[in-house]
Amino acid sequence: MHKYLSDRLTAEFGKGFTERNLRAMRQFYSCFPNRHTLCAELSWSHYRILMKIVDKTVRDFYTEECTNLRIVASLVKYTALKNVLQS
């Protein structure tokens, strides 16, 4: 399915629709289905890290922390991973 979509979207719109990117887009929508909850202050790197946090409550906490404190993505990854491993 991803291969088919990748080929069709690439043919119609150009680069950027690899199977890997489509999986990431799908995961992004699953984690953040309400576009009004997205923060312009966060980069794609932030969201890629936040999407790996399975627990929605924990993910929401780190999303809020990133927005309020303007934490760089590498620090989010380190802190989230450290806290998850300690639980």
Backbone hydrogen bonds, N-H to C=O, Kabsch-Sander energy under -0.5 kcal/mol:
donor,donor_aa,acceptor,acceptor_aa,energy
5,L,1,M,-2.5
6,S,2,H,-2.9
7,D,3,K,-2.5
8,R,4,Y,-2.4
9,L,5,L,-3.0
10,T,6,S,-2.3
11,A,7,D,-2.1
12,E,8,R,-1.9
13,F,9,L,-3.4
14,G,9,L,-0.5
14,G,10,T,-1.8
22,L,18,T,-2.5
23,R,19,E,-2.2
24,A,20,R,-2.1
25,M,21,N,-2.6
26,R,22,L,-2.3
27,Q,23,R,-2.5
28,F,24,A,-2.5
29,Y,25,M,-2.2
30,S,26,R,-2.1
31,C,27,Q,-2.2
32,F,28,F,-2.6
35,R,33,P,-0.8
37,T,34,N,-2.2
38,L,35,R,-1.1
42,L,39,C,-1.4
47,Y,43,S,-2.1
48,R,44,W,-2.7
49,I,45,S,-1.7
50,L,46,H,-2.9
51,M,47,Y,-2.4
52,K,49,I,-1.3
53,I,50,L,-1.5
54,V,52,K,-0.8
59,R,55,D,-2.8
60,D,56,K,-3.0
61,F,57,T,-2.0
62,Y,58,V,-2.5
63,T,59,R,-2.3
64,E,60,D,-2.4
65,E,61,F,-2.6
66,C,62,Y,-2.5
67,T,63,T,-2.0
68,N,64,E,-2.8
69,L,65,E,-2.7
70,R,66,C,-1.2
71,I,66,C,-0.7
75,L,72,V,-0.7
76,V,72,V,-1.7
77,K,73,A,-2.4
78,Y,74,S,-2.0
79,T,75,L,-2.8
80,A,76,V,-2.9
81,L,77,K,-2.1
82,K,78,Y,-2.5
83,N,79,T,-2.5
84,V,80,A,-2.4
85,L,81,L,-2.4
86,Q,82,K,-1.5
87,S,83,N,-0.9
87,S,84,V,-0.6
